[in-house]
């Protein structure tokens, strides 16, 4: 049995802290108290009273909105909801299927963290993960997903009439994203589209209008919605607010224990009314006059900061003046303001000395995060120099010198552990290894966490932080969104950030979100929140933000192209569509922002109609409002403007872009444009420039169409822009061509382009690798279930092929191999082969694979000639080819592999008989135990097909020129191609190889490919997994969808048609398959077997073919076997097979 794998490419709150209306549940369940005790027993620490009170509404199947400050423990409410659902696992809509829980988060990183957390609590079999990058155990009882993924599941269910009856509860973590411009519509659509039977549990930071949200949610879902308000609960670890200048760190408030989340808080203001715009930030009118005066006094600015305030006010005044040159006084004021700004090494030293590490420094710039981290790391390294020579001379950091406790924030044991972890990561992931500078910085306890960091690198940084192996992390604001990273101190480096409306002061909500990261329960007496002095904002700005009001959440609902497409697929009536749009939170209540409901309803409906008109103009919806294939693509793409992408790809499909240029083209359509930059078309291939020009014209038409239909509002929600940054496009093209990430870092790290590209999830190869890996694993684990009466014998061989599987990271390949062995079993010492291209693996990666069980390598060298490799468009060089063969010989000598094969291709552009003969001589000299030599086959829809397909040859001796560029290297003539085959066979046989199959040569029987030998023959059985793979089980053949997208959809849709769509081979097809495989081997066809299986008449008909071909082609021995001569017979194998099939068709119609 063989397996074939195709890979393409604590303070307690008061007892009365929480209460519910007494008439809300008039008849509570008598078993509620035992349930409460059962849930409480699930935790290793006592729950706060308000957390225990959440059990009642959740157990009664109500919706719940939990609003509480960051760090107050609202995540536990989500865990309680999960435990309650698992205690009663029957789905409310099904008596058989188990009830499932979906836990959504706004960030992939947070989803990954929750997945790992839940696996440790509920077990690996009970938890799954589904993001835009990863799919793990997606049918698990508890599925962690990004909110966008859940919304897309709902879209698909609405367009296909799926009921989603197995989903019982959906938990929305970080629900306050509901009000974020550009993203909030996803949360709103998710609530509106969720099935009525689904219970909703929303976990949010402080939301002043939670009661309004609850009433809206009750109206939409048809079930009671309860608000759990934890805003007045004291934090288990109180906060302390400080302000940092160059002179030191001092309390921000007159009373150091005052402030939101501090020990004395905001003097316990009452809960806001449902109509109030403010939450727990500002002063409340219901306080007594004396209490108010005391509260104001405590929350006043620290008098020690008044001098700083005056200096900062002067620079603000100077900046506000317009025109004229800066005078001496203004310059002096500016210098005075800068003198208050603390340096980051000074801050880190202060925090280290006062035992306030670890710390997160929130910086609103990816580039500045990197710069500040380097400054701190460099200062740490200088500590030794300062001790040695008092800091004299120029200091240059030597990253090859290991960090020590004197040059690191870590002790020696932690340094060694980080070094070991990072080194192991780099060995297993050479294509995304940490550069030496970054790796050294991590051993100093300093890290960067931004969207510019590759996902798997970011995940490692998070793990190091959670294990207390990092002390300082410079991060952007996204790290504040629910990431459970243990820090003592949160440092806010600026009180302004860039928004769509320019530079704006932070909102109180955003500030508190970041501040809430400070303080570790059970470790810290208090969490420190430090605001840095800057030359651009005053200390009064900081004070204003900290004690400011938290604003109400407002609706961000905005129909999108995707929503329109998916609603049209449901074929609603016009009235039903209008009613659906009226369900938005913006349309709920008497008035919203002073605009009447009728106007808002008309606006949403108007946007819907405008988008539909644009879709019709671009062929995505027909005149009957039926969604076309292009529309289906629009509905499945998660980009800002899917119509732009689909339309441009369609209009540029005749531009003959190769893979690398196509990658650059897609990047121009999808990677966010940071700034207007000139388009240097000379740096790009001519056909790519032409395609971008076509895309530009297409974008202009789309822009005009959107503007005419919906004006500026439609342009804002569905932007039309191309990123014509030639440097960024070239970077993507080079990455697609196989250039390593480290080389790209060396080339582009100073230009800010790596951050631009790596921050776009659609551009990251690691996303594609992980996503495809999870899809493969899903099929592997389900294969025995979807194939009745499948053989249970263990596998004899496993083959990783079809494309370049060595591009996958080692952990991915190992996970796949382990899944195969776990599911099917394998005989001892089974042959496990993998196809590899030079340049796609390191020695360390290959040794890791060998240690995991890979014991045979098929090395795709193709040619050793540098020019031929370039003509063929190969990504590797001749030097990499020789390095790879040397590594193979070393691994064989060390007995880490059983054998390896050197694979060549004849008939490549520019190849002559002389060059080919030299290539064979070089290959033999590399001492491979096995060789595979293939003749180039020009197929449609490939690069060679576009260059040479459809070219007629008048004479067999004529070379074949490119129809696109006649001056480019041509293909060998048919006669030369045949001569190359003869030279191959004779040369390799003279060198001691056995020509045992048309394209295969082995030095001995023991070095033949066991997989191929088992694969050929009559009624052989094998499993195949991956896009385009075929399985043959019990004379039944089933081929998976050919494209990766179709294959992924087939797997994620639950393997529709499997196994009912399997093709059961008839006698004629079995016979045909037997001849197709065995006549290409040196052993040939067993005519006695043919007679026994298909009748003597069949065997006799085959023998008549022998007489029609000369002995040069066909040999027949003792009338019991038939085989082709070597090499002549192999050369004419297709003609012989055609004649045989013609004769057999009269006996067994094919």
HUGILIN-V411839 format. One record per backbone hydrogen bond with DSSP energy under -1.0 kcal/mol. NH is the residue of the N-H (numbers start at 0). CO is the residue of the C=O. If there is no record, write none. Layout:
NH & CO
NH & CO
This chain:
1 & 1020
2 & 796
3 & 1022
4 & 798
5 & 1024
6 & 800
16 & 13
23 & 20
31 & 28
34 & 30
35 & 31
36 & 32
37 & 33
38 & 34
39 & 35
40 & 36
41 & 38
42 & 39
51 & 47
52 & 48
54 & 51
57 & 53
58 & 54
59 & 55
60 & 57
61 & 56
62 & 223
63 & 199
64 & 225
65 & 201
66 & 227
67 & 203
71 & 68
75 & 72
76 & 73
78 & 74
79 & 75
80 & 76
81 & 77
82 & 78
83 & 79
84 & 80
85 & 81
86 & 82
90 & 96
98 & 88
99 & 165
100 & 140
101 & 168
102 & 142
103 & 170
104 & 144
110 & 106
111 & 107
112 & 108
113 & 109
114 & 110
115 & 111
116 & 112
117 & 113
118 & 114
119 & 115
121 & 117
122 & 118
127 & 141
128 & 135
129 & 143
130 & 133
135 & 128
139 & 136
141 & 125
142 & 100
143 & 127
144 & 102
145 & 129
146 & 104
149 & 145
150 & 146
151 & 147
152 & 148
153 & 149
154 & 150
155 & 151
156 & 152
157 & 153
158 & 154
159 & 155
161 & 156
166 & 163
167 & 99
168 & 99
169 & 198
170 & 101
171 & 200
172 & 103
174 & 202
176 & 173
177 & 174
178 & 175
179 & 176
182 & 179
183 & 179
185 & 182
187 & 183
188 & 184
189 & 185
190 & 186
191 & 187
192 & 188
193 & 189
197 & 194
198 & 167
200 & 169
201 & 63
202 & 171
203 & 65
209 & 206
212 & 208
213 & 209
214 & 210
215 & 211
216 & 212
217 & 213
218 & 214
219 & 215
220 & 216
221 & 217
225 & 62
227 & 64
229 & 66
232 & 229
238 & 260
239 & 526
241 & 528
242 & 249
243 & 530
244 & 247
249 & 242
251 & 240
253 & 299
254 & 297
257 & 254
258 & 264
261 & 258
263 & 256
266 & 263
275 & 272
286 & 283
291 & 287
292 & 288
293 & 289
294 & 290
295 & 291
296 & 292
297 & 293
298 & 294
301 & 251
304 & 301
305 & 302
308 & 304
309 & 305
310 & 306
311 & 307
312 & 308
313 & 309
314 & 310
315 & 311
316 & 312
317 & 313
318 & 314
319 & 315
330 & 326
331 & 327
332 & 328
333 & 329
334 & 330
335 & 331
336 & 332
337 & 333
338 & 334
339 & 336
340 & 337
346 & 342
347 & 343
348 & 344
349 & 345
350 & 346
351 & 347
352 & 348
353 & 349
354 & 351
355 & 350
358 & 470
359 & 488
360 & 472
361 & 490
362 & 474
368 & 364
369 & 365
370 & 366
371 & 367
372 & 368
373 & 369
374 & 370
375 & 371
376 & 372
377 & 373
378 & 374
379 & 375
380 & 376
381 & 377
382 & 379
385 & 381
386 & 382
387 & 383
388 & 384
389 & 385
390 & 384
391 & 388
400 & 397
406 & 403
408 & 443
414 & 410
415 & 411
416 & 412
417 & 413
418 & 414
419 & 415
420 & 416
421 & 417
422 & 418
423 & 419
424 & 420
425 & 421
426 & 422
427 & 423
428 & 424
431 & 428
438 & 434
439 & 435
440 & 436
441 & 437
442 & 438
444 & 441
445 & 440
446 & 471
448 & 473
452 & 449
457 & 453
458 & 454
459 & 455
460 & 456
461 & 457
462 & 458
463 & 459
464 & 460
465 & 461
466 & 462
467 & 464
468 & 463
470 & 444
471 & 444
472 & 358
473 & 446
474 & 360
475 & 448
478 & 475
479 & 476
480 & 477
481 & 479
484 & 482
487 & 357
488 & 357
489 & 527
490 & 359
491 & 529
492 & 361
496 & 503
498 & 501
501 & 498
503 & 496
505 & 494
510 & 506
511 & 507
512 & 508
513 & 509
514 & 510
515 & 511
516 & 513
517 & 514
518 & 486
522 & 519
523 & 519
526 & 237
527 & 487
528 & 239
529 & 489
530 & 241
531 & 491
532 & 243
541 & 537
542 & 538
543 & 539
544 & 540
545 & 541
546 & 542
563 & 559
564 & 560
565 & 561
566 & 562
567 & 563
568 & 564
570 & 567
576 & 572
577 & 573
578 & 574
579 & 575
580 & 576
581 & 577
582 & 579
583 & 580
586 & 583
587 & 584
591 & 594
594 & 591
599 & 595
600 & 596
601 & 597
602 & 598
603 & 599
604 & 600
605 & 601
606 & 602
607 & 603
608 & 604
609 & 605
610 & 606
611 & 607
612 & 608
613 & 609
614 & 610
615 & 611
616 & 612
617 & 613
618 & 615
619 & 614
621 & 625
624 & 621
627 & 619
631 & 627
632 & 628
633 & 629
634 & 630
644 & 640
645 & 641
646 & 642
647 & 643
648 & 644
649 & 645
650 & 646
651 & 647
654 & 651
661 & 657
662 & 658
663 & 659
664 & 660
665 & 661
666 & 662
667 & 663
669 & 665
670 & 666
680 & 678
682 & 679
683 & 680
688 & 684
689 & 685
690 & 686
691 & 687
692 & 688
693 & 689
694 & 690
695 & 691
696 & 692
697 & 693
698 & 694
699 & 695
700 & 696
701 & 697
702 & 698
703 & 699
704 & 700
705 & 701
706 & 702
707 & 703
708 & 704
709 & 705
710 & 706
714 & 710
715 & 711
716 & 712
717 & 713
722 & 667
725 & 723
728 & 724
729 & 725
730 & 726
731 & 727
732 & 728
733 & 729
734 & 730
735 & 731
736 & 732
737 & 734
738 & 733
743 & 739
744 & 740
745 & 741
746 & 742
747 & 743
748 & 744
750 & 747
756 & 752
757 & 753
758 & 754
759 & 756
762 & 759
763 & 760
767 & 763
768 & 764
769 & 765
770 & 766
771 & 767
772 & 768
773 & 769
774 & 770
775 & 771
776 & 772
777 & 773
778 & 774
779 & 775
780 & 776
781 & 777
782 & 778
785 & 781
794 & 824
795 & 0
797 & 830
798 & 2
799 & 832
800 & 4
806 & 803
807 & 804
809 & 427
812 & 808
813 & 809
814 & 810
815 & 811
816 & 812
817 & 813
818 & 814
819 & 815
820 & 816
821 & 817
822 & 818
823 & 819
824 & 820
826 & 794
829 & 826
830 & 795
832 & 797
833 & 855
834 & 799
835 & 857
839 & 836
845 & 841
846 & 842
847 & 843
848 & 844
849 & 845
850 & 846
851 & 847
852 & 849
853 & 848
854 & 831
855 & 831
856 & 898
857 & 833
858 & 900
859 & 835
860 & 858
861 & 902
862 & 860
868 & 864
869 & 865
870 & 866
871 & 867
872 & 869
873 & 868
880 & 876
881 & 877
882 & 878
883 & 879
884 & 880
885 & 881
886 & 882
887 & 883
888 & 884
889 & 885
890 & 886
891 & 887
892 & 888
893 & 889
894 & 891
895 & 890
897 & 854
898 & 854
900 & 856
901 & 929
902 & 858
903 & 931
904 & 861
905 & 933
909 & 969
910 & 907
915 & 911
916 & 912
917 & 913
918 & 914
919 & 915
920 & 916
921 & 917
922 & 918
923 & 919
924 & 920
925 & 922
926 & 923
930 & 1000
931 & 901
932 & 998
933 & 903
935 & 905
945 & 941
946 & 942
947 & 943
948 & 944
950 & 947
957 & 954
959 & 970
962 & 946
967 & 964
970 & 959
974 & 955
976 & 972
977 & 973
978 & 974
979 & 975
980 & 976
981 & 977
982 & 978
983 & 979
984 & 980
985 & 981
986 & 982
987 & 983
988 & 984
989 & 985
991 & 988
992 & 987
993 & 1001
995 & 993
996 & 999
997 & 1079
999 & 996
1000 & 930
1001 & 993
1002 & 928
1006 & 1003
1007 & 1004
1012 & 1008
1013 & 1009
1014 & 1010
1015 & 1011
1021 & 1031
1022 & 1
1024 & 3
1027 & 1040
1028 & 1025
1030 & 1037
1031 & 1021
1032 & 1035
1035 & 1032
1036 & 1062
1037 & 1030
1039 & 1028
1046 & 1042
1047 & 1043
1048 & 1044
1049 & 1045
1050 & 1046
1051 & 1047
1052 & 1048
1053 & 1050
1054 & 1049
1057 & 1054
1060 & 1056
1061 & 1058
1062 & 1036
1064 & 1034
1069 & 1065
1070 & 1066
1071 & 1067
1072 & 1068
1073 & 1069
1074 & 1070
1075 & 1071
1076 & 1072
1077 & 1073
1078 & 1074
1080 & 1077
1081 & 995
1084 & 1121
1086 & 1119
1087 & 1119
1089 & 1085
1090 & 1086
1091 & 1087
1092 & 1088
1093 & 1089
1094 & 1090
1098 & 1094
1099 & 1095
1100 & 1096
1101 & 1097
1102 & 1098
1103 & 1099
1104 & 1101
1107 & 1104
1108 & 1105
1112 & 1109
1113 & 1109
1114 & 1122
1119 & 1116
1121 & 1084
1122 & 1114
1124 & 1112
1129 & 1124
1130 & 1126
1131 & 1127
1132 & 1129
1135 & 1131
1136 & 1132
1137 & 1133
1138 & 1134
1139 & 1135
1140 & 1136
1141 & 1137
1142 & 1138
1143 & 1139
1144 & 1140
1146 & 1143
1147 & 1143
